[in-house]
Amino acid sequence: MTSAITSRLSRNVVFPRKNLDSLLAPQCEKLIDDLRCCGDIVGVSRIHGYMVKTGIDKDDFAVSKLLAFSSVLDLRYAASIFEHVSNTNLFMFNTVLRGYSMSDEPERAFRVFNQLRAKGLTLDRFSFITTLKSCSRELCCSIGEGLHGIALRSGFMVFTDLRNALLHFYCVSGRITDARRVFDEMPQSVDAVSFSTLMNGYLQVSKQALALDLFRIMRISEVAVNVSTLLSFLSATGDLEDFFGAESSHGLCMKIGLDSDLHIVTALVGMYAKIGEISSARRIFDCAIRKDVVTWNCMIDQYAKMGLLEECLWLLRQMKYERMKPNSSTFVGLLSSCAKNEAAWIGRSVGKLVEEEIITLDAILGTALVDMYAKLGMLDKAVDIFDRMKNKDVKSWTAMISGYGSHGLAREAITLFSKMEEENSRVKPNEITFLVLLNACSHGGLIIEGVRCFKKMIEVYHFTPKVEHYGCVVDLLGRAGKLEEAYELIRMLPITSDSTAWRALLAACRVYGNAELGETVMMRLAETNEIHPADTILLAGTHAVAGNSQGQQQSLDNELNKTRKEAGYSAIEVQ
């Protein structure tokens, strides 16, 4: 329908141009009102057809409005209209640029901007702002720099909103020095958005102290503080773990009168939790007059990070009592903490709550459940969750492969990886997928399959192996007794200073009692300056297996001269 309608824009000239405005003005106003009421592109296309039929499509103002409304509902339809308009104006160009800057194809804005310049129309600041937004999303540094230069030569840098768009572009690109230079060039025209943007840029590059300094400058400059700048300020204070700074910032929020804002309440909870004051965080949470699901999620997540899982479970039950509907984000951090702390009883309770609340198993929540159940030894439950997931991403597949590997089911891990390749052309394995797969092959003794996966990683998927991948292959060869092959592989490693692969080979030498190679490996570890007390114990064990009591005693004496081995401990969960 789109192509049929737009192709008629060049025909059907009903009225002379000089009388068109006066004759069709009432109709244009009625059509614009109708466009405002359209909820889908079907209604817009019908109005478009009527415009073509009656000749209103020759009115630039009407076509501009049609383009504006259609770009919100269906950008491709709007683009087809734009391509067939012979007398395009600046408003039309800016409409399409704005649409692309918010679409899934922001890079298309660059071609439209070049067409705008080639047409010779006078640009305005909105042309730059929308195109800079596309640059920020695509991280196109060269194009962004070019836009900066054009805006500077054209005299548009006097506009604060354009400067802020440029600030945002440099911040998201990681070029914080250039962002600060742009900021310092406009001291008389900065606003709260300018300060907030640059503060967020400092937080992205872990320069919290500079973010706080910028906030102090903002206060001295008497620029009005808003919620966004306060959120950045609270985040930087929490990251620096400054207790007195946290109390001062809390007092400032109360003084300004924003301490009851939901976003600020959530940020205060997170700030106090970061500095270890979880009781203060809980006090703010309990005193909050209103709490949304994000506030609840923040409190639960902070408890989970500190390992206070019983408190998390209590809050989940309190949410249910207060009829606050949780979402997938409510459970993800808690599930990961249950897996990390091997809290099987709490993990099962949380999994039951997920089922009771009928939460959709999206990729994030489903992956967290699979990972938790697998790490807690409930592999059947992990497989059930994985099979029920409709949308699986690479993390989901990797978690299930890792679960099989950790349970010693290497062949099942290989089979699942093959299924991933066969059924999901959209989902491709990443480096972590191959790492857990190689680890599964190593623990399962699948030498041929492991080497085949290693070659596929390099030759088919073109990943450059990291030292962890080499360590898995070395461990695989070492467990199979192929010590010399493992030694030669390590010698060819592109990273010579890492001890992971050497330590894996040393452990294999102990298993097979190869004391001579063990001594060589120990010398290599010494060259890396990463000797660990456990290495000497491994070498002593190698001599013991080889029947060399003198070498064993010498290694133990060396260990005692260096340090005393710490006592180990085990932990169990008591319900």
Number of C-alpha atoms within 10 A of each C-alpha: 10 14 11 9 18 21 14 14 22 13 12 14 15 13 15 9 11 8 9 15 18 9 12 17 14 10 15 20 12 11 21 17 11 13 22 12 12 16 11 14 19 14 15 24 20 13 18 25 21 15 22 22 17 15 19 28 26 24 17 17 17 21 21 22 19 24 25 21 22 27 23 17 17 16 20 15 19 23 17 16 23 20 10 15 19 10 10 17 16 16 18 23 22 25 25 25 29 23 27 25 25 15 17 10 13 21 17 17 25 18 10 17 20 10 13 21 11 9 12 8 13 11 17 14 19 17 23 23 22 25 26 29 23 28 27 23 17 16 17 15 15 10 15 22 16 11 19 20 12 14 20 12 10 13 10 17 21 13 13 18 18 21 25 24 21 26 28 24 29 26 25 21 19 16 15 21 12 15 24 16 11 19 20 11 12 16 10 9 13 20 19 15 19 21 24 26 22 28 27 24 27 25 20 14 13 13 17 23 16 15 25 21 12 18 22 13 13 20 11 9 13 10 14 11 19 13 16 17 23 21 21 24 26 23 23 25 26 23 18 17 17 16 17 10 14 22 14 13 18 20 13 14 21 12 10 11 10 18 21 17 16 17 18 20 25 25 23 26 25 24 30 28 24 22 17 16 15 19 12 15 24 17 11 18 20 11 11 16 11 12 18 13 14 16 22 20 24 20 22 23 25 23 24 24 15 13 17 16 22 12 14 24 20 12 17 22 14 13 15 14 9 9 9 15 13 21 17 18 15 23 26 20 20 28 28 20 23 24 21 13 17 19 20 20 14 19 24 18 11 20 17 12 18 20 11 9 12 11 15 14 21 15 19 17 23 26 27 25 28 26 26 31 25 25 23 20 16 17 20 12 16 25 16 11 17 23 11 11 16 12 12 19 17 18 20 23 24 26 25 26 26 28 29 24 25 20 17 17 17 27 17 16 26 22 11 17 20 11 12 18 13 9 9 12 8 9 14 13 17 14 16 16 21 23 24 23 26 33 24 29 28 26 19 19 20 19 18 11 17 25 17 12 20 22 14 14 21 12 11 10 13 10 15 11 16 13 19 16 23 23 26 25 26 28 30 30 26 25 22 15 16 16 22 13 12 23 20 11 16 20 12 9 16 12 12 15 15 17 21 18 24 26 24 22 27 28 20 26 28 22 17 17 20 19 24 12 18 25 17 14 22 18 12 19 22 13 13 13 11 14 16 15 16 12 20 22 18 23 27 27 25 29 26 18 18 19 13 15 14 12 19 22 15 15 20 18 13 14 19 13 8 12 10 9 11 7 5 5 5 4 7 7 9 7 7
